Amino acid sequence: MQGNRNIKSGQVEYLETPIKSKNDKKEYRAIRLPNGLEALLISDEYSKTCSSQHQDMKNEMKAACCLCVKTRTFKEPSEFPGISFFFEYILVAEFDKHCQKDDFKKFIYKHGGSWDCLFDYDEYTLSFIFDIQERYFLSVLIHFADFFTNPLPEKDAFIQNQYKKEFRKALNLAKVRVHQPQLSSFTRTDHPINKITEDHIIKEYENLDYTKLYEELHKFKERHYNARSIKLVIQARLSLNTLEQYVTIHTCFVNVPINELSLDDSIELIKNDVPFDTAAFQKMYKISALKHVRQLEITWAMPSLLALYKSKPYRYISCLIGHEGKGSLISYLRQKIWNITVSNKEICYNIHTIAYSLFKISIDLSNEGKQHVKEVLDTIFSYISWLKKEGPQKKIYDEFNESSENNFRENFKEENPKDNVSSLCINLYQYPSRDYLIGSKIYFEYDPEIITNILNHLTPETANIMIFDKDFDNMELDKVDSWLKIRYTDIEISHEWLEHWKSIEPLPHFHSPEKKNALLHDNNYLITLPSKISKYPRKLHSEIDLLEIWYREDPKFRMPIAYMYVHFISCVGFLLGPDNFGLMTVYCNIIKLLVAEELYAIESGLTYDISVSEKGIIIKLSGPWPHHLLKIITTCMKNCSNITKQMFEMIRAQQINICNDIFTKPEELAKDMRLWILKFVHYTYVDVHNALQNISFQEFQKFAKRFISCLYIQCLVQGNMKGDDVINSIYPSILTIFKCNSSQSNTKEPNRVFQLPLGTSYCKLKNINKHDPTSIVVNTYQIDASIKSSVLMRLIIMLMDLSLKAIQNNNLIQQTSCDYIDIGGIVGCSISASQSVANKSCTTEFIKEWIDRFLDVFKDILDEISEDDLDDVKERLRIFKQHADMNLEEEVNRNWNEIMKGQYIFDRHEREILALNNIKIDELREWFNKYMRNENHMKKLSIHVIGTDPNEAQSIALEYIIDEHQHKNIEENYIIKVEEYKKKLFVYPVSENTI
């Protein structure tokens, strides 16, 4: 029902219809049930019509539901602090039990569904989400709704379960939903938030009286578990009337309890109150980080700003502080080589909760920036001083508003239904019904007074300053955070610094953002489609050893945008050694840095991503006319004369740290070793790290010129561009600018893969991180390149995954997983397990034996599986393969993956479904026993990374291990020198997958 007022019909109250984008074909209805529960109904009938018009195997669509419960309160009984956390945990635990009734979980799994429980920081809510094939949606929704009428267990069952261990789990869940747990210790002692510290909660629960605890939980439920604090969103390709009947008649959502008490009055305890107005908050903190990037973070706390969503003063200020154009804070920091951010990461952002709002500025510091922290802080406060002197600018506000409105109207992109209902359900708490869809996106009203008030909050004396760094001396960090057990220290900010920042003048560099350049295009323009359109991309143009262009129109979504993906494969790329690969990563990231300022000046609605591949650089563009962006980027790639040595050194140091952060993780080290052993050409992160240590600026300058001189270019364009326009835009955007020569014939060939010998090959090495006792074993079973093998492998992994979840792990074993792998078109299976405790009895041989025992158990499980059981798993896989694309980007990414692999099997999912239909359980058992159990047919690589004794120092190198086990089993292959081992192996030929 439409209208500008609330309308009651019978027992259902119809709320004002949400405003939507003109490109959003879904229909919406907002209702309130008699018990006060509010629901948003989303009908996606249009997509059903669209799918039927384009006869496509990928037409499976799921319906989805999200229900949010607001459980957090700031008025808790003093003898049971944190009871709201425990109540949340009980809800999750009981919901899980509810789902296990009548094989409910199995039913959802069989029909391609999934379920989740998620916490939300801002609204202190707990979300229950599921999706499933549409034809089973109602039956699941009925069972789902039943739980929420009375979610607590019976008293006898609760007392019998003895929830002491469960309470520890509840605390762990509570930790992951706090933005910065250490902030709780900064609050005033008289503020309710101060009571959620872990030490305080544990102390109160040391001697639990379970009867009293249950009574308090029951009281808590009676007061705070209320239909009026519950929100519901459902989405399906059904009519709004049908969805309304589902919610109001067929299910028991109307029976969710309501009480006569007022809504949570604990909010009054914190209204207009800043909990962090303390000396502890207003300090500088040095905190141990997990990564090498040193991050400077300034935070201001203020009363909750959620109610100011119409004017969004916080976003106006954040956009000015975070913008990357000329005259900006970031532009200045980059010129000084102090800021290393080369991505689209937000520099300034806000965190809003019902209790408070946090205003944050986060700067990633370069090595140079680490030496100039005081100067970086000076620059930030100088920019804030400039903002205050300039005052609110309506012209800038209007431009931000125009940009956000254009994005909302023109660049609408469908989401997966499950993700969509999950994100929208929170909005039901924050906005009136008409603004459910636009409340977080659009600027509604300009209010300079509120902007000024928030700017006045950004003072040096009220700021919290944190510096995160992995390289801090642990002796210097003399405190440990009670929640995350992270080391830190606090420092009083000197009076001299504070006075300097209060009176600091704006730098002459700073000025207002320039108006974004508007590209000449009609946002409503859609190309005329030809009468016949190929089902998959077709090769539009090609030139031997130089260029291939793949193209397809968009007959399904019909949006005024196009996607343009380009892969620049250079003959001086990774094939010539780790030095060149290291140079290529530096080159790619410098290009990202150079184009950031240029592309920021382009109007919104155009998106880009620049990344490095193993053979070159990939540019992904989308928008009305993406070739305009391509020309800007390729021009920057050619004109490298403005790259300074300082810029090169900054990015080189960044890439060295990134490599270090990767290879010091044992799982990543094991996977990297696997690629080195299996791929014809591969350089480990250790190789690249060491190469980057030695490359010079002069070498980089030569590389940058050579990179674009000899290229092979792969390009895919899909969407709202004519074929002729594609060709006419590629030439001036790439070939005319680069004037590159044809590449060598082997440049475009896929990286080939070695065939493992029969039996088991072992590679053992030490964990490089000298402080990490974690050990891991990664077993890889190599199969072949056929479509049928890939389907058989996926079925095995789906069954294994279920078995892993069902088996109670050994206490010493953590992080078990089984994964499908595709390396150069050769498919296989990876099984891994790890342990993270320094324990001499738990060696990697122990982990290996655990994996072997698991495979024994799985064989027995596989022998018991019936044909009907397998059909359930096959049905889930079929649904996944035939799931309809939600937007054009999903289709483009799938096609681009085929081009990148050099296989061009665009109908891969159709071929896989054909193979899937013919697989029987006996064949699956035979295949498993042959390729994963039988040493005469099995090709297995077992990589062991052994945890390091923290007392032993290790240099950065690959240290192989020879142990007694290796000497006793000389018939097995042990890899000590990888390159020598690879010389003995057969190399798979380059060929397409076949059925």
PyMOL commands that set and color helices and strands:
alter all, ss='L'
color gray80, all
select helices_A, chain A and resi 45-53+83-110+134-147+155-161+164-176+181-186+192-196+198-204+210-224+227-229+240-250+253-255+265-269+306-308+313-322+329-335+367-370+373-390+394-410+417-430+433-435+448-457+460-462+495-503+574-576+578-600+627-638+645-663+666-678+685-694+697-707+723-738+787-806+844-864+867-881+888-901+908-917+921-932+964-968+978-982
alter helices_A, ss='H'
color red, helices_A
select strands_A, chain A and resi 7-9+12-14+27-32+38-43+62-70+114-120+125-133+230-236+284-288+294-302+348-352+357-365+464-469+479-480+487-491+538-543+547-552+562-570+607-612+616-623+710-719+741-742+754-755+759-766+775-782+814-823+826-835+939-946+973-974+986-987
alter strands_A, ss='S'
color yellow, strands_A
deselect
rebuild
show_as cartoon
